[in-house]
């Protein structure tokens, strides 16, 4: 009988100061609202990381996803801002997942966000 080690994900859920109103975005949104949506979808981030762990059990690192929340609350653009994980699929998978998320509509237009995740096996 083989017992598989369940992979866990530690994620630091934090929006750095000033990241929810930067760049070309003209709108504003409460950082707590961003955090709520991320937490509601954290299983999607966990699935991306677990898929990477299946092929590289030692994979870990920090991934920053840059995304734009449009005036209606939909994510209109997402990109991997930075990653120190090397050539693994997790950051791209995370970007793709976030692209489908819906946030509360910002006040005054679009909002650019840089959101950091710390991924480590548990």
Helices and strands as residue ranges (DSSP letters): H 31-40, H 42-55, E 61-69, E 75-83, H 90-99, E 111-119
